[in-house]
């Protein structure tokens, strides 16, 4: 089967020659795999791992403001700083541009909202090329809630919703409008080359939801419904990401609507894949589930192989599952464990 045919079939809950696979890893892990396979391009690495999906994004043409201390601003005006540990470098928030806003008028007067025109849409279709003829192609939009609290500050955003403030609604609406504009521009120039739209919002911790279901329904869900209605109108599949213990909301997430749930963080409370497959597998497909917290970095190759077999045997029954790690594979993971994860499925 062609890679795209394999994904299309599994999303239709049909048995395929093998479970389709996807890949995500931090840059340092990617470099380890580049060295292992003696390749230098991401698509070549993905071919080495027999990955069925390819992600595309237009090139950003706007100006990124950088400070002398190395901090920089996102296109929403959020300040980021670089942080390094023993294995990798990543970015975390350094300041929130709407943290001191005290009224809806303060939010309305903010002028640094992201602009979807600041991307190279003219050449986007050529950038994708013929990928869609062989692979299943996805485009990532982003997180509505995650972008909102990055602008406001997580603690203040939660205070706002606890106080039933209008401020979160105004922020969420502006962000949603941006992603709708971004998506429509992508469809106008390359809609026939894109199959899947990836959106995300981490709404849970390892132990439970970050907010009550009622708060999620009031402040978060309406904006995903608005965005997803536009995406569905173009006939595209939707994959939704949230880390953590999201089981209590899976049914509601599915109705946004969502076609694929990612990443199934199996070590989080209540995230039993057998129960999830039984309760929701007739209407929802799944992506991920291979643990990056303990299994991949600390397990043996045999541990990895056995876990992959068991996951496929559960989530892959009658299709509906794309094999992948439960988040970006971290740089403390061995190349051998990564290759073991993919090799099992190919046998």
C-alpha positions as CSV (number, residue, x, y, z in Angstrom):
1,X,0.0,0.0,0.0
2,X,1.1,3.6,-0.5
3,X,1.6,5.4,2.7
4,X,-1.4,7.7,2.2
5,X,-3.6,4.8,1.3
6,X,-2.6,3.1,4.5
7,X,-3.5,6.1,6.7
8,X,-6.8,6.6,4.8
9,X,-7.8,3.0,5.3
10,X,-6.9,2.9,9.0
11,X,-8.9,6.1,9.6
12,X,-11.8,4.4,7.9
13,X,-11.3,1.6,10.5
14,X,-10.2,-0.9,8.0
15,X,-7.4,-3.5,8.5
16,X,-4.2,-2.6,6.6
17,X,-1.0,-4.4,5.8
18,X,0.6,-2.8,8.9
19,X,-0.3,-0.1,11.4
20,X,0.6,3.4,9.9
21,X,3.3,5.3,11.8
22,X,4.2,8.9,12.6
23,X,7.2,10.5,14.1
24,X,8.0,13.4,16.4
25,X,11.2,14.0,18.3
26,X,13.2,16.9,19.7
27,X,16.0,18.3,17.4
28,X,18.8,16.6,19.4
29,X,17.1,13.2,19.0
30,X,16.6,13.8,15.3
31,X,20.3,14.5,15.0
32,X,21.2,11.3,16.7
33,X,19.0,9.5,14.2
34,X,20.5,11.4,11.3
35,X,23.9,10.2,12.4
36,X,22.7,6.6,12.9
37,X,21.2,6.4,9.4
38,X,23.8,8.6,7.8
39,X,21.2,11.1,6.4
40,X,20.9,14.8,6.7
41,X,17.3,15.6,5.7
42,X,14.2,15.0,7.7
43,X,12.2,13.3,4.9
44,X,15.1,10.9,4.4
45,X,15.0,10.0,8.1
46,X,11.3,9.5,8.0
47,X,11.7,7.1,5.0
48,X,14.3,5.2,7.0
49,X,11.6,4.7,9.7
50,X,8.9,4.0,7.2
51,X,6.8,6.9,8.4
52,X,3.5,7.4,6.6
53,X,2.8,11.0,7.4
54,X,4.5,14.3,6.5
55,X,4.0,17.7,8.1
56,X,4.1,20.9,6.1
57,X,4.1,24.5,7.2
58,X,4.4,27.7,5.1
59,X,7.6,29.7,5.6
60,X,7.3,32.6,8.0
61,X,8.2,35.9,6.3
62,X,7.5,38.3,9.2
63,X,10.2,39.8,11.4
64,X,11.1,38.0,14.6
65,X,12.1,40.5,17.3
66,X,15.2,39.3,19.1
67,X,16.9,40.9,22.1
68,X,20.6,41.1,22.9
69,X,20.1,38.6,25.8
70,X,18.8,36.0,23.3
71,X,15.2,36.3,24.2
72,X,12.7,36.7,21.4
73,X,9.0,37.4,20.8
74,X,6.5,35.1,19.1
75,X,4.1,36.5,16.5
76,X,1.6,36.9,19.3
77,X,4.1,39.1,21.3
78,X,4.9,36.4,23.9
79,X,8.5,36.7,25.2
80,X,10.5,33.4,25.1
81,X,13.9,32.4,26.6
82,X,16.2,29.6,25.8
83,X,16.8,27.0,28.5
84,X,19.3,24.1,28.4
85,X,19.7,20.9,30.3
86,X,22.1,18.0,30.0
87,X,20.4,16.6,26.9
88,X,18.7,19.4,25.0
89,X,17.8,23.1,24.6
90,X,14.2,24.2,24.7
91,X,12.2,27.5,25.0
92,X,9.9,28.6,27.8
93,X,7.9,31.7,28.5
94,X,9.7,34.7,29.9
95,X,6.9,37.3,29.9
96,X,3.2,37.5,29.0
97,X,2.1,40.6,27.1
98,X,-1.4,40.7,28.5
99,X,-0.5,39.9,32.1
100,X,-1.3,43.4,33.4
101,X,-4.5,44.0,31.4
102,X,-7.3,44.8,33.8
103,X,-10.3,45.2,31.6
104,X,-11.8,44.0,28.3
105,X,-10.8,47.4,26.8
106,X,-7.2,46.7,27.6
107,X,-7.3,43.5,25.6
108,X,-9.1,45.1,22.7
109,X,-6.4,47.8,22.5
110,X,-3.6,45.3,22.2
111,X,-2.1,45.7,18.7
112,X,0.4,42.8,18.5
113,X,-2.0,40.0,17.4
114,X,-0.5,37.5,15.0
115,X,-1.1,38.2,11.3
116,X,-1.7,35.2,9.0
117,X,-0.5,37.2,6.0
118,X,3.1,37.0,7.3
119,X,3.8,33.7,5.7
120,X,4.9,32.7,2.1
121,X,1.5,31.5,0.9
122,X,2.4,32.3,-2.7
123,X,5.0,29.5,-2.8
124,X,3.3,27.1,-0.3
125,X,1.9,24.7,-2.9
126,X,5.3,24.4,-4.6
127,X,6.9,23.9,-1.2
128,X,4.7,20.9,-0.6
129,X,5.4,19.6,-4.1
130,X,4.3,16.0,-4.7
131,X,4.4,14.8,-1.1
132,X,0.6,14.3,-1.1
133,X,0.8,11.8,-4.0
134,X,2.6,9.3,-1.7
135,X,2.2,10.4,1.9
136,X,-0.6,11.5,4.1
137,X,0.0,15.2,4.7
138,X,-0.8,17.2,7.8
139,X,-0.6,20.9,8.7
140,X,-0.4,22.2,12.3
141,X,-2.4,25.2,13.4
142,X,-1.7,25.5,17.1
143,X,-3.3,25.8,20.5
144,X,-6.1,28.2,21.3
145,X,-6.0,27.9,25.1
146,X,-2.3,27.4,25.2
147,X,-1.7,30.6,23.1
148,X,-4.2,32.5,25.3
149,X,-2.6,31.7,28.6
150,X,0.8,32.3,27.1
151,X,-0.4,35.8,26.4
152,X,-2.2,36.3,29.7
153,X,-0.1,34.1,32.1
154,X,-1.5,30.7,33.3
155,X,-2.3,31.7,36.8
156,X,-4.1,34.9,35.7
157,X,-6.0,33.1,33.0
158,X,-7.4,30.7,35.6
159,X,-8.2,33.6,37.9
160,X,-10.1,35.2,35.0
161,X,-12.2,32.1,34.3
162,X,-12.9,31.5,38.1
163,X,-14.1,35.1,38.3
164,X,-16.2,34.6,35.1
165,X,-14.4,37.5,33.4
166,X,-14.9,38.4,29.7
167,X,-11.2,38.7,29.2
168,X,-10.5,35.1,28.3
169,X,-13.3,35.1,25.7
170,X,-11.8,38.2,24.0
171,X,-8.4,36.6,23.9
172,X,-9.7,33.3,22.7
173,X,-11.8,34.9,19.9
174,X,-8.8,36.8,18.5
175,X,-6.7,33.7,18.5
176,X,-9.4,31.6,16.9
177,X,-9.9,34.3,14.2
178,X,-6.2,34.2,13.4
179,X,-6.1,30.4,13.0
180,X,-9.2,30.4,10.8
181,X,-7.6,33.0,8.6
182,X,-4.4,31.0,8.5
183,X,-6.2,27.8,7.7
184,X,-8.3,29.4,4.9
185,X,-5.2,30.8,3.3
186,X,-3.6,27.3,3.3
187,X,-6.7,25.9,1.7
188,X,-6.8,28.6,-1.0
189,X,-3.4,27.8,-2.2
190,X,-2.8,24.1,-1.3
191,X,-6.1,22.6,-0.1
192,X,-5.8,19.6,-2.5
193,X,-2.4,18.7,-1.0
194,X,-3.4,18.6,2.7
195,X,-5.3,15.8,4.4
196,X,-5.1,16.4,8.1
197,X,-5.2,19.4,10.4
198,X,-3.5,19.2,13.8
199,X,-4.7,21.4,16.6
200,X,-3.8,21.2,20.3
201,X,-4.5,22.4,23.8
202,X,-3.1,20.7,26.9
203,X,-6.1,20.7,29.2
204,X,-4.9,18.1,31.8
205,X,-2.0,17.3,34.0
206,X,-0.7,13.8,34.9
207,X,-3.3,13.5,37.6
208,X,-6.4,15.2,36.3
209,X,-8.0,18.1,34.3
210,X,-6.6,21.6,34.7
211,X,-10.1,23.0,35.0
212,X,-13.6,21.7,35.6
213,X,-15.6,20.3,32.6
214,X,-18.0,23.3,33.0
215,X,-15.1,25.8,32.7
216,X,-13.8,23.9,29.7
217,X,-17.2,24.0,28.1
218,X,-17.6,27.7,28.7
219,X,-14.2,29.1,27.8
220,X,-12.4,26.6,25.6
221,X,-14.7,24.3,23.7
222,X,-16.7,27.0,21.8
223,X,-13.6,28.2,20.1
224,X,-12.5,24.8,19.0
225,X,-16.0,24.2,17.7
226,X,-15.8,27.4,15.7
227,X,-12.4,26.5,14.2
228,X,-13.3,22.8,13.6
229,X,-16.5,23.7,11.8
230,X,-14.4,25.6,9.3
231,X,-11.9,22.8,9.0
232,X,-14.6,20.2,8.5
233,X,-16.3,22.4,5.9
234,X,-13.2,21.8,3.7
235,X,-13.5,18.0,4.2
236,X,-10.3,17.7,6.2
237,X,-9.6,15.3,9.1
238,X,-8.9,16.8,12.5
239,X,-6.4,15.5,15.0
240,X,-6.6,17.0,18.5
241,X,-3.7,16.9,21.0
242,X,-3.9,17.1,24.8
243,X,-1.4,15.6,27.2
244,X,-2.4,14.3,30.5
245,X,-5.5,12.7,32.1
246,X,-8.1,13.8,29.6
247,X,-10.4,10.7,29.9
248,X,-13.3,12.5,31.5
249,X,-13.6,14.8,28.5
250,X,-12.8,12.4,25.6
251,X,-16.5,12.1,24.7
252,X,-16.9,15.9,24.6
253,X,-13.7,16.4,22.7
254,X,-14.8,13.8,20.1
255,X,-17.9,15.9,19.5
256,X,-16.0,19.2,18.7
257,X,-15.7,17.3,16.2
258,X,-12.4,15.5,16.2
259,X,-11.4,12.5,14.2
260,X,-8.1,11.5,15.9
261,X,-7.1,11.9,19.6
262,X,-3.4,12.3,20.3
263,X,-1.2,11.5,22.2
264,X,-2.8,9.0,24.7
265,X,-0.4,9.6,27.6
266,X,-0.7,6.1,29.1
267,X,1.0,7.0,32.4
268,X,-1.6,9.7,33.2
269,X,-4.5,8.9,35.5
270,X,-7.3,7.0,33.9
271,X,-5.7,6.7,30.5
272,X,-6.3,3.0,30.1
273,X,-6.0,2.3,26.3
274,X,-8.2,-0.8,26.5
275,X,-11.1,1.2,28.1
276,X,-10.5,4.1,25.7
277,X,-10.6,1.8,22.6
278,X,-13.7,0.1,24.0
279,X,-15.6,3.2,24.9
280,X,-14.6,5.5,21.9
281,X,-13.0,3.3,19.2
282,X,-16.1,3.1,17.1
283,X,-16.1,6.9,16.5
284,X,-12.6,8.1,17.3
285,X,-9.2,7.1,16.0
286,X,-6.0,7.3,18.1
287,X,-2.4,8.5,17.6
288,X,0.5,8.0,19.9
289,X,0.4,5.9,23.1
290,X,4.1,4.7,23.2
291,X,5.4,6.1,26.5
292,X,8.3,8.6,26.4
293,X,8.5,9.1,30.2
294,X,9.9,5.7,31.2
295,X,9.6,3.1,28.4
296,X,11.6,4.7,25.6
297,X,14.3,6.4,27.7
298,X,14.8,3.7,30.4
299,X,13.3,0.4,29.1
300,X,15.2,-2.3,27.2
301,X,14.8,-2.9,23.5
302,X,12.7,-6.0,24.4
303,X,10.5,-3.8,26.7
304,X,9.9,-1.4,23.8
305,X,9.1,-4.2,21.4
306,X,6.6,-5.9,23.8
307,X,4.9,-2.6,24.6
308,X,4.5,-1.8,20.9
309,X,3.1,-5.2,20.2
310,X,0.6,-4.9,23.0
311,X,-0.4,-1.3,22.0
312,X,-1.0,-2.4,18.4
313,X,-3.0,-5.4,19.5
314,X,-5.3,-3.1,21.5
315,X,-5.6,0.1,19.6
316,X,-5.0,-1.3,16.1
317,X,-7.9,-3.8,16.2
318,X,-10.2,-3.0,13.2
319,X,-8.0,-0.1,12.3
320,X,-8.2,3.4,13.8
321,X,-4.7,3.6,15.2
322,X,-1.5,5.4,14.1
323,X,1.6,4.3,15.9
324,X,3.7,7.1,17.4
325,X,5.4,8.1,20.7
326,X,3.2,9.8,23.3
327,X,5.1,13.1,22.8
328,X,8.3,14.3,21.3
329,X,11.0,11.6,21.8
330,X,13.5,13.2,24.1
331,X,17.3,13.2,23.7
332,X,17.9,10.9,26.6
333,X,16.4,8.0,24.6
334,X,18.8,5.6,22.8
335,X,18.7,5.2,19.0
336,X,18.3,1.5,19.6
337,X,15.0,2.0,21.5
338,X,13.7,4.3,18.8
339,X,14.5,1.8,16.0
340,X,13.0,-1.0,18.1
341,X,9.8,0.9,18.3
342,X,9.5,1.1,14.5
343,X,11.0,-2.3,13.6
344,X,8.3,-4.2,15.5
345,X,5.5,-2.9,13.4
346,X,7.3,-3.7,10.1
347,X,7.7,-7.4,10.8
